[in-house]
Amino acid sequence: MDRNGDIKNKRWQGFLKIMEQKPIKRICLMYSGGLDTSCMLKWLQEKYNAEIVTFTADVGQELADPNVLKEVEEKAKKAGAVATYTMDLREEFVNDYLIPLIKANGVYQGVYPLSTAVGRYLIAKHVVKVAEKENCDAVAHGSTGKGNDQVRLDITVKALAPDMVILRPIIEWGMGRDEELKYAEQHGINIANVNKKYSTDENLWGRSCECDIIEKPEEIPPADSLEWLAPSEKWPDQPEIVKIGFTKGVPTSWNDKPMSTLQIIEEAHKTSVKHGVGWVQHMEDRAVGLKSRETYELPAAAIIIPAHRELEKYVCTRNENSFKAIVDQKWTELAYEGLWVDPLMDALNAFIDEVNKKVTGWVKVRLFKGKAEVVAQQSPYGIYNLNLATYDTDSKFDQRAAYGFIELFGLSSRMGYQTKQRLLKDEKEKK
């Protein structure tokens, strides 16, 4: 065995020794009822001879209605779970995760508004609560060693419960999808969508899709990878304009009707889906260093984030807007990379909240043939003066002030340029 392999083996032996010191008798499994977590429930029982508690989160996934969630719960019980928890976390997801994201204009690498990413922190928070309530020795999840979710879940769990053991069956068991299917058949595990090609994740902020042909960057993602957005042949032939009201950066009305932010997200989702708005294909830099090809359906985010960003620009000074973009990028990187609990997030959120105190007003967004465009905005705090900005003859702006402004504003640049020319001339003469 080479040196690297020897080091890895020692680390694994060290992990197993820790397991021996602390017997695992009860495990809380993050459970969706799909192929991976269904196999995990049985595998964890066999591997550790442990009792399994399941935790399922309703974060607004498209199929998360009470009947479907009840079926997932019954499936877990039938597979031997000693306790099952299903929690409606939609309001908390919106208030504690999506509203901060909207205020931060959280869009990773210019296109991805962190739909799956921020949902993981909420799930990690509640799985710890359930595990502690049920006196579990460990929690388990279905993330692979290649993705971002393992980073988000593990860091958050360890921050909230430092002594909690984290099990990662997909890494430990080494089974591929074909082997998982055989395992499910051998253990009488009923799996819906056995022929499912793609790996997907959904919540009320978006739907991610990867695997199969999507992993080939030279291929165009096929239509069957989309599930929410209407196909182009069904897009309306007339544009639709929606009006979103904001109070201190928080969406508070839809077409002049006061609503909760959750209701506004639901309305934005339904409207965008109809017009085919919110599809993204993205070559993404993962936290672990790999690149991955992903596609996303992001109907609500495709309306709300641009609306917020334009209103924010309207009420902020040039210096505020310039610095806010830097803060937003750092906030987005931390949120994407698994560092939601980092103290820097608190500092960034404090600045973001301060800026958003004046982000109050309304924005109109035009939806048409797959595009969303901000077309109008108004705010009592807008830094705009028609009497100064207009090009009409009755403008109050004294254009003669430009003479002195340009003279002083460009002074340093002119002097720097002239100095550089003298330097070049001196060097040329020396030759």
Contacts in CASP RR format, 6 or more apart in sequence:
PFRMAT RR
TARGET T0000
AUTHOR 0000-0000-0000
METHOD contacts of the structure
MODEL  1
MDRNGDIKNKRWQGFLKIMEQKPIKRICLMYSGGLDTSCMLKWLQEKYNA
EIVTFTADVGQELADPNVLKEVEEKAKKAGAVATYTMDLREEFVNDYLIP
LIKANGVYQGVYPLSTAVGRYLIAKHVVKVAEKENCDAVAHGSTGKGNDQ
VRLDITVKALAPDMVILRPIIEWGMGRDEELKYAEQHGINIANVNKKYST
DENLWGRSCECDIIEKPEEIPPADSLEWLAPSEKWPDQPEIVKIGFTKGV
PTSWNDKPMSTLQIIEEAHKTSVKHGVGWVQHMEDRAVGLKSRETYELPA
AAIIIPAHRELEKYVCTRNENSFKAIVDQKWTELAYEGLWVDPLMDALNA
FIDEVNKKVTGWVKVRLFKGKAEVVAQQSPYGIYNLNLATYDTDSKFDQR
AAYGFIELFGLSSRMGYQTKQRLLKDEKEKK
1 9 0 8 1.000
18 165 0 8 1.000
19 165 0 8 1.000
22 137 0 8 1.000
22 165 0 8 1.000
23 137 0 8 1.000
24 48 0 8 1.000
24 50 0 8 1.000
24 137 0 8 1.000
24 138 0 8 1.000
24 165 0 8 1.000
24 167 0 8 1.000
25 48 0 8 1.000
25 50 0 8 1.000
25 51 0 8 1.000
25 137 0 8 1.000
26 50 0 8 1.000
26 51 0 8 1.000
26 52 0 8 1.000
26 53 0 8 1.000
26 82 0 8 1.000
26 134 0 8 1.000
26 135 0 8 1.000
26 136 0 8 1.000
26 137 0 8 1.000
26 138 0 8 1.000
27 44 0 8 1.000
27 48 0 8 1.000
27 50 0 8 1.000
27 51 0 8 1.000
27 52 0 8 1.000
27 53 0 8 1.000
27 136 0 8 1.000
27 137 0 8 1.000
27 138 0 8 1.000
27 139 0 8 1.000
27 140 0 8 1.000
27 167 0 8 1.000
28 52 0 8 1.000
28 53 0 8 1.000
28 54 0 8 1.000
28 55 0 8 1.000
28 127 0 8 1.000
28 130 0 8 1.000
28 131 0 8 1.000
28 134 0 8 1.000
28 136 0 8 1.000
28 138 0 8 1.000
28 139 0 8 1.000
28 140 0 8 1.000
29 37 0 8 1.000
29 40 0 8 1.000
29 41 0 8 1.000
29 44 0 8 1.000
29 52 0 8 1.000
29 53 0 8 1.000
29 54 0 8 1.000
29 55 0 8 1.000
29 81 0 8 1.000
29 139 0 8 1.000
29 140 0 8 1.000
29 141 0 8 1.000
30 37 0 8 1.000
30 55 0 8 1.000
30 56 0 8 1.000
30 57 0 8 1.000
30 123 0 8 1.000
30 127 0 8 1.000
30 139 0 8 1.000
30 140 0 8 1.000
30 141 0 8 1.000
30 142 0 8 1.000
30 153 0 8 1.000
31 37 0 8 1.000
31 40 0 8 1.000
31 41 0 8 1.000
31 54 0 8 1.000
31 55 0 8 1.000
31 56 0 8 1.000
31 72 0 8 1.000
31 76 0 8 1.000
31 81 0 8 1.000
31 84 0 8 1.000
32 56 0 8 1.000
32 72 0 8 1.000
33 56 0 8 1.000
33 72 0 8 1.000
33 75 0 8 1.000
33 76 0 8 1.000
34 191 0 8 1.000
34 192 0 8 1.000
35 177 0 8 1.000
35 180 0 8 1.000
35 181 0 8 1.000
35 184 0 8 1.000
35 191 0 8 1.000
35 194 0 8 1.000
35 196 0 8 1.000
36 142 0 8 1.000
36 170 0 8 1.000
36 180 0 8 1.000
37 142 0 8 1.000
38 75 0 8 1.000
38 79 0 8 1.000
38 184 0 8 1.000
38 189 0 8 1.000
38 191 0 8 1.000
39 169 0 8 1.000
39 175 0 8 1.000
39 180 0 8 1.000
39 183 0 8 1.000
39 184 0 8 1.000
39 187 0 8 1.000
39 189 0 8 1.000
40 140 0 8 1.000
40 142 0 8 1.000
40 169 0 8 1.000
40 170 0 8 1.000
41 52 0 8 1.000
41 54 0 8 1.000
41 76 0 8 1.000
41 79 0 8 1.000
41 80 0 8 1.000
41 81 0 8 1.000
42 79 0 8 1.000
42 183 0 8 1.000
42 187 0 8 1.000
42 189 0 8 1.000
43 169 0 8 1.000
43 173 0 8 1.000
43 183 0 8 1.000
44 50 0 8 1.000
44 52 0 8 1.000
44 140 0 8 1.000
44 167 0 8 1.000
44 169 0 8 1.000
45 51 0 8 1.000
45 52 0 8 1.000
45 80 0 8 1.000
47 169 0 8 1.000
47 172 0 8 1.000
47 173 0 8 1.000
50 137 0 8 1.000
50 138 0 8 1.000
51 82 0 8 1.000
52 76 0 8 1.000
52 80 0 8 1.000
52 81 0 8 1.000
52 82 0 8 1.000
53 81 0 8 1.000
53 82 0 8 1.000
53 83 0 8 1.000
53 84 0 8 1.000
53 85 0 8 1.000
53 130 0 8 1.000
53 131 0 8 1.000
53 134 0 8 1.000
53 136 0 8 1.000
54 73 0 8 1.000
54 76 0 8 1.000
54 81 0 8 1.000
54 83 0 8 1.000
54 84 0 8 1.000
54 85 0 8 1.000
55 85 0 8 1.000
55 87 0 8 1.000
55 123 0 8 1.000
55 126 0 8 1.000
55 127 0 8 1.000
55 130 0 8 1.000
56 69 0 8 1.000
56 72 0 8 1.000
56 73 0 8 1.000
56 76 0 8 1.000
56 84 0 8 1.000
56 85 0 8 1.000
56 86 0 8 1.000
56 87 0 8 1.000
57 86 0 8 1.000
57 87 0 8 1.000
57 89 0 8 1.000
57 122 0 8 1.000
57 123 0 8 1.000
57 126 0 8 1.000
58 64 0 8 1.000
58 69 0 8 1.000
58 86 0 8 1.000
58 87 0 8 1.000
58 88 0 8 1.000
58 89 0 8 1.000
58 90 0 8 1.000
59 89 0 8 1.000
59 90 0 8 1.000
59 93 0 8 1.000
59 119 0 8 1.000
59 122 0 8 1.000
59 123 0 8 1.000
59 203 0 8 1.000
59 204 0 8 1.000
60 90 0 8 1.000
60 93 0 8 1.000
60 202 0 8 1.000
60 203 0 8 1.000
60 204 0 8 1.000
61 202 0 8 1.000
61 203 0 8 1.000
61 204 0 8 1.000
62 202 0 8 1.000
62 207 0 8 1.000
62 227 0 8 1.000
62 228 0 8 1.000
63 202 0 8 1.000
69 86 0 8 1.000
70 86 0 8 1.000
72 86 0 8 1.000
73 84 0 8 1.000
73 86 0 8 1.000
75 190 0 8 1.000
76 84 0 8 1.000
77 84 0 8 1.000
79 189 0 8 1.000
83 134 0 8 1.000
85 130 0 8 1.000
87 126 0 8 1.000
89 122 0 8 1.000
89 123 0 8 1.000
89 126 0 8 1.000
90 204 0 8 1.000
90 262 0 8 1.000
91 260 0 8 1.000
91 262 0 8 1.000
92 122 0 8 1.000
93 118 0 8 1.000
93 119 0 8 1.000
93 122 0 8 1.000
93 203 0 8 1.000
93 204 0 8 1.000
93 205 0 8 1.000
94 204 0 8 1.000
94 260 0 8 1.000
94 261 0 8 1.000
94 262 0 8 1.000
94 265 0 8 1.000
95 261 0 8 1.000
96 122 0 8 1.000
97 118 0 8 1.000
97 119 0 8 1.000
97 121 0 8 1.000
97 122 0 8 1.000
98 118 0 8 1.000
98 205 0 8 1.000
98 261 0 8 1.000
98 265 0 8 1.000
99 250 0 8 1.000
99 261 0 8 1.000
100 349 0 8 1.000
100 352 0 8 1.000
101 113 0 8 1.000
101 114 0 8 1.000
101 118 0 8 1.000
101 205 0 8 1.000
101 335 0 8 1.000
102 249 0 8 1.000
102 250 0 8 1.000
102 251 0 8 1.000
102 304 0 8 1.000
102 305 0 8 1.000
102 308 0 8 1.000
103 249 0 8 1.000
103 250 0 8 1.000
103 308 0 8 1.000
103 352 0 8 1.000
103 353 0 8 1.000
103 356 0 8 1.000
103 359 0 8 1.000
104 327 0 8 1.000
104 328 0 8 1.000
104 331 0 8 1.000
104 332 0 8 1.000
104 335 0 8 1.000
104 348 0 8 1.000
104 349 0 8 1.000
104 352 0 8 1.000
105 305 0 8 1.000
105 308 0 8 1.000
105 309 0 8 1.000
105 312 0 8 1.000
105 328 0 8 1.000
106 113 0 8 1.000
106 114 0 8 1.000
106 305 0 8 1.000
106 328 0 8 1.000
106 331 0 8 1.000
106 332 0 8 1.000
106 335 0 8 1.000
107 113 0 8 1.000
107 114 0 8 1.000
107 305 0 8 1.000
107 332 0 8 1.000
108 114 0 8 1.000
108 117 0 8 1.000
108 284 0 8 1.000
108 332 0 8 1.000
108 333 0 8 1.000
108 335 0 8 1.000
108 336 0 8 1.000
109 282 0 8 1.000
109 284 0 8 1.000
109 285 0 8 1.000
111 280 0 8 1.000
111 282 0 8 1.000
111 296 0 8 1.000
112 280 0 8 1.000
112 282 0 8 1.000
112 284 0 8 1.000
112 294 0 8 1.000
112 296 0 8 1.000
112 298 0 8 1.000
112 336 0 8 1.000
113 205 0 8 1.000
113 206 0 8 1.000
113 298 0 8 1.000
113 301 0 8 1.000
113 305 0 8 1.000
114 205 0 8 1.000
114 332 0 8 1.000
114 335 0 8 1.000
114 336 0 8 1.000
115 203 0 8 1.000
115 205 0 8 1.000
115 206 0 8 1.000
115 207 0 8 1.000
115 208 0 8 1.000
115 296 0 8 1.000
115 298 0 8 1.000
115 301 0 8 1.000
116 149 0 8 1.000
116 201 0 8 1.000
116 203 0 8 1.000
116 206 0 8 1.000
116 208 0 8 1.000
117 148 0 8 1.000
117 152 0 8 1.000
117 335 0 8 1.000
117 336 0 8 1.000
117 338 0 8 1.000
118 205 0 8 1.000
118 335 0 8 1.000
118 340 0 8 1.000
119 203 0 8 1.000
120 149 0 8 1.000
120 152 0 8 1.000
120 153 0 8 1.000
120 156 0 8 1.000
120 338 0 8 1.000
121 152 0 8 1.000
121 156 0 8 1.000
121 338 0 8 1.000
121 340 0 8 1.000
121 341 0 8 1.000
123 153 0 8 1.000
124 152 0 8 1.000
124 153 0 8 1.000
124 156 0 8 1.000
124 157 0 8 1.000
124 160 0 8 1.000
125 156 0 8 1.000
125 160 0 8 1.000
127 139 0 8 1.000
127 141 0 8 1.000
127 157 0 8 1.000
128 139 0 8 1.000
128 157 0 8 1.000
128 160 0 8 1.000
128 161 0 8 1.000
128 164 0 8 1.000
130 136 0 8 1.000
131 138 0 8 1.000
131 139 0 8 1.000
131 161 0 8 1.000
131 164 0 8 1.000
132 161 0 8 1.000
136 164 0 8 1.000
137 165 0 8 1.000
138 164 0 8 1.000
138 165 0 8 1.000
138 166 0 8 1.000
138 167 0 8 1.000
139 157 0 8 1.000
139 164 0 8 1.000
139 165 0 8 1.000
139 166 0 8 1.000
139 167 0 8 1.000
140 166 0 8 1.000
140 167 0 8 1.000
140 168 0 8 1.000
140 169 0 8 1.000
141 149 0 8 1.000
141 150 0 8 1.000
141 153 0 8 1.000
141 166 0 8 1.000
141 167 0 8 1.000
141 168 0 8 1.000
142 168 0 8 1.000
142 169 0 8 1.000
142 170 0 8 1.000
143 149 0 8 1.000
143 150 0 8 1.000
143 153 0 8 1.000
143 168 0 8 1.000
143 170 0 8 1.000
144 150 0 8 1.000
144 170 0 8 1.000
144 171 0 8 1.000
145 168 0 8 1.000
145 170 0 8 1.000
145 171 0 8 1.000
145 288 0 8 1.000
146 286 0 8 1.000
146 288 0 8 1.000
146 290 0 8 1.000
147 286 0 8 1.000
147 287 0 8 1.000
147 288 0 8 1.000
147 290 0 8 1.000
147 292 0 8 1.000
148 286 0 8 1.000
148 287 0 8 1.000
148 288 0 8 1.000
148 336 0 8 1.000
148 337 0 8 1.000
148 338 0 8 1.000
150 168 0 8 1.000
151 287 0 8 1.000
151 288 0 8 1.000
151 337 0 8 1.000
151 338 0 8 1.000
152 338 0 8 1.000
152 340 0 8 1.000
153 166 0 8 1.000
154 166 0 8 1.000
155 338 0 8 1.000
155 339 0 8 1.000
155 340 0 8 1.000
155 341 0 8 1.000
156 338 0 8 1.000
156 340 0 8 1.000
156 341 0 8 1.000
157 164 0 8 1.000
157 166 0 8 1.000
158 164 0 8 1.000
158 166 0 8 1.000
159 341 0 8 1.000
160 341 0 8 1.000
175 183 0 8 1.000
181 191 0 8 1.000
181 194 0 8 1.000
183 189 0 8 1.000
184 190 0 8 1.000
184 191 0 8 1.000
197 211 0 8 1.000
197 212 0 8 1.000
197 213 0 8 1.000
197 224 0 8 1.000
198 209 0 8 1.000
198 210 0 8 1.000
198 211 0 8 1.000
198 212 0 8 1.000
198 214 0 8 1.000
198 225 0 8 1.000
199 209 0 8 1.000
199 210 0 8 1.000
199 211 0 8 1.000
200 207 0 8 1.000
200 208 0 8 1.000
200 209 0 8 1.000
200 210 0 8 1.000
200 227 0 8 1.000
201 207 0 8 1.000
201 208 0 8 1.000
202 208 0 8 1.000
204 262 0 8 1.000
204 265 0 8 1.000
204 266 0 8 1.000
204 269 0 8 1.000
204 300 0 8 1.000
205 265 0 8 1.000
205 298 0 8 1.000
205 300 0 8 1.000
205 301 0 8 1.000
206 296 0 8 1.000
206 297 0 8 1.000
206 298 0 8 1.000
206 299 0 8 1.000
206 300 0 8 1.000
206 301 0 8 1.000
207 227 0 8 1.000
207 228 0 8 1.000
207 296 0 8 1.000
207 297 0 8 1.000
207 298 0 8 1.000
208 294 0 8 1.000
208 295 0 8 1.000
208 296 0 8 1.000
209 221 0 8 1.000
209 225 0 8 1.000
209 226 0 8 1.000
209 227 0 8 1.000
209 294 0 8 1.000
209 295 0 8 1.000
209 296 0 8 1.000
209 297 0 8 1.000
210 292 0 8 1.000
210 293 0 8 1.000
210 294 0 8 1.000
210 295 0 8 1.000
213 219 0 8 1.000
213 221 0 8 1.000
213 222 0 8 1.000
214 221 0 8 1.000
214 225 0 8 1.000
214 293 0 8 1.000
214 294 0 8 1.000
214 295 0 8 1.000
215 292 0 8 1.000
215 293 0 8 1.000
216 293 0 8 1.000
217 283 0 8 1.000
217 293 0 8 1.000
221 281 0 8 1.000
221 295 0 8 1.000
223 231 0 8 1.000
225 295 0 8 1.000
226 279 0 8 1.000
226 295 0 8 1.000
226 297 0 8 1.000
227 297 0 8 1.000
228 269 0 8 1.000
228 273 0 8 1.000
228 297 0 8 1.000
228 299 0 8 1.000
229 272 0 8 1.000
229 273 0 8 1.000
229 276 0 8 1.000
229 277 0 8 1.000
229 278 0 8 1.000
229 279 0 8 1.000
229 297 0 8 1.000
229 299 0 8 1.000
230 273 0 8 1.000
230 274 0 8 1.000
230 275 0 8 1.000
230 276 0 8 1.000
232 276 0 8 1.000
232 369 0 8 1.000
232 370 0 8 1.000
235 274 0 8 1.000
235 275 0 8 1.000
235 276 0 8 1.000
235 369 0 8 1.000
235 370 0 8 1.000
236 274 0 8 1.000
236 275 0 8 1.000
236 368 0 8 1.000
238 368 0 8 1.000
239 366 0 8 1.000
239 367 0 8 1.000
239 368 0 8 1.000
240 271 0 8 1.000
240 274 0 8 1.000
240 275 0 8 1.000
240 366 0 8 1.000
240 367 0 8 1.000
240 368 0 8 1.000
241 364 0 8 1.000
241 365 0 8 1.000
241 366 0 8 1.000
241 367 0 8 1.000
241 375 0 8 1.000
242 254 0 8 1.000
242 255 0 8 1.000
242 268 0 8 1.000
242 271 0 8 1.000
242 303 0 8 1.000
242 364 0 8 1.000
242 365 0 8 1.000
242 367 0 8 1.000
243 253 0 8 1.000
243 254 0 8 1.000
243 255 0 8 1.000
243 256 0 8 1.000
243 362 0 8 1.000
243 363 0 8 1.000
243 364 0 8 1.000
243 365 0 8 1.000
244 251 0 8 1.000
244 253 0 8 1.000
244 254 0 8 1.000
244 264 0 8 1.000
244 268 0 8 1.000
244 303 0 8 1.000
244 304 0 8 1.000
244 307 0 8 1.000
244 362 0 8 1.000
244 363 0 8 1.000
244 364 0 8 1.000
244 365 0 8 1.000
245 251 0 8 1.000
245 252 0 8 1.000
245 253 0 8 1.000
245 254 0 8 1.000
245 361 0 8 1.000
245 362 0 8 1.000
245 363 0 8 1.000
246 252 0 8 1.000
246 307 0 8 1.000
246 308 0 8 1.000
246 311 0 8 1.000
246 359 0 8 1.000
246 360 0 8 1.000
246 361 0 8 1.000
246 362 0 8 1.000
246 363 0 8 1.000
247 360 0 8 1.000
247 361 0 8 1.000
248 356 0 8 1.000
248 357 0 8 1.000
248 358 0 8 1.000
248 359 0 8 1.000
248 360 0 8 1.000
249 308 0 8 1.000
249 311 0 8 1.000
249 312 0 8 1.000
249 356 0 8 1.000
249 359 0 8 1.000
249 360 0 8 1.000
250 261 0 8 1.000
250 356 0 8 1.000
251 261 0 8 1.000
251 264 0 8 1.000
251 265 0 8 1.000
251 304 0 8 1.000
251 308 0 8 1.000
252 258 0 8 1.000
252 259 0 8 1.000
252 261 0 8 1.000
252 264 0 8 1.000
253 259 0 8 1.000
253 264 0 8 1.000
253 362 0 8 1.000
254 263 0 8 1.000
254 264 0 8 1.000
254 267 0 8 1.000
254 268 0 8 1.000
259 267 0 8 1.000
264 304 0 8 1.000
265 300 0 8 1.000
265 304 0 8 1.000
266 300 0 8 1.000
268 299 0 8 1.000
268 300 0 8 1.000
268 303 0 8 1.000
268 304 0 8 1.000
269 299 0 8 1.000
269 300 0 8 1.000
271 299 0 8 1.000
271 303 0 8 1.000
271 367 0 8 1.000
272 278 0 8 1.000
272 299 0 8 1.000
272 300 0 8 1.000
272 302 0 8 1.000
272 303 0 8 1.000
272 367 0 8 1.000
272 372 0 8 1.000
273 299 0 8 1.000
275 367 0 8 1.000
275 368 0 8 1.000
275 369 0 8 1.000
275 370 0 8 1.000
275 372 0 8 1.000
276 299 0 8 1.000
276 369 0 8 1.000
276 370 0 8 1.000
277 299 0 8 1.000
277 302 0 8 1.000
277 303 0 8 1.000
277 367 0 8 1.000
277 370 0 8 1.000
277 371 0 8 1.000
277 372 0 8 1.000
278 296 0 8 1.000
278 297 0 8 1.000
278 298 0 8 1.000
278 299 0 8 1.000
278 301 0 8 1.000
278 302 0 8 1.000
278 370 0 8 1.000
278 372 0 8 1.000
279 295 0 8 1.000
279 296 0 8 1.000
279 297 0 8 1.000
279 298 0 8 1.000
279 370 0 8 1.000
280 295 0 8 1.000
280 296 0 8 1.000
280 297 0 8 1.000
280 298 0 8 1.000
281 293 0 8 1.000
281 294 0 8 1.000
281 295 0 8 1.000
281 296 0 8 1.000
282 293 0 8 1.000
282 294 0 8 1.000
282 295 0 8 1.000
282 296 0 8 1.000
283 291 0 8 1.000
283 292 0 8 1.000
283 293 0 8 1.000
284 291 0 8 1.000
284 292 0 8 1.000
284 293 0 8 1.000
284 294 0 8 1.000
285 291 0 8 1.000
286 292 0 8 1.000
287 336 0 8 1.000
287 337 0 8 1.000
287 338 0 8 1.000
302 372 0 8 1.000
303 365 0 8 1.000
303 367 0 8 1.000
303 372 0 8 1.000
306 365 0 8 1.000
306 372 0 8 1.000
306 374 0 8 1.000
307 363 0 8 1.000
307 365 0 8 1.000
307 374 0 8 1.000
307 377 0 8 1.000
308 359 0 8 1.000
308 363 0 8 1.000
310 363 0 8 1.000
310 374 0 8 1.000
310 377 0 8 1.000
311 359 0 8 1.000
311 361 0 8 1.000
311 362 0 8 1.000
311 363 0 8 1.000
311 377 0 8 1.000
311 379 0 8 1.000
312 321 0 8 1.000
312 324 0 8 1.000
312 355 0 8 1.000
312 356 0 8 1.000
312 359 0 8 1.000
313 321 0 8 1.000
314 377 0 8 1.000
314 379 0 8 1.000
314 382 0 8 1.000
314 383 0 8 1.000
314 384 0 8 1.000
315 358 0 8 1.000
315 359 0 8 1.000
315 360 0 8 1.000
315 379 0 8 1.000
315 381 0 8 1.000
315 382 0 8 1.000
315 383 0 8 1.000
316 324 0 8 1.000
316 355 0 8 1.000
316 358 0 8 1.000
316 383 0 8 1.000
317 383 0 8 1.000
320 355 0 8 1.000
324 352 0 8 1.000
324 355 0 8 1.000
327 348 0 8 1.000
327 351 0 8 1.000
327 352 0 8 1.000
328 352 0 8 1.000
330 344 0 8 1.000
330 348 0 8 1.000
331 345 0 8 1.000
331 348 0 8 1.000
331 349 0 8 1.000
331 352 0 8 1.000
334 340 0 8 1.000
334 342 0 8 1.000
334 344 0 8 1.000
334 345 0 8 1.000
334 348 0 8 1.000
335 345 0 8 1.000
339 345 0 8 1.000
358 379 0 8 1.000
358 381 0 8 1.000
358 382 0 8 1.000
359 379 0 8 1.000
360 379 0 8 1.000
360 380 0 8 1.000
360 381 0 8 1.000
361 377 0 8 1.000
361 378 0 8 1.000
361 379 0 8 1.000
361 380 0 8 1.000
362 377 0 8 1.000
362 378 0 8 1.000
362 379 0 8 1.000
363 374 0 8 1.000
363 376 0 8 1.000
363 377 0 8 1.000
364 374 0 8 1.000
364 375 0 8 1.000
364 376 0 8 1.000
364 377 0 8 1.000
365 372 0 8 1.000
365 373 0 8 1.000
365 374 0 8 1.000
365 375 0 8 1.000
366 372 0 8 1.000
366 373 0 8 1.000
366 374 0 8 1.000
366 375 0 8 1.000
385 396 0 8 1.000
387 394 0 8 1.000
387 395 0 8 1.000
387 396 0 8 1.000
387 397 0 8 1.000
388 395 0 8 1.000
388 396 0 8 1.000
388 397 0 8 1.000
389 395 0 8 1.000
389 397 0 8 1.000
END
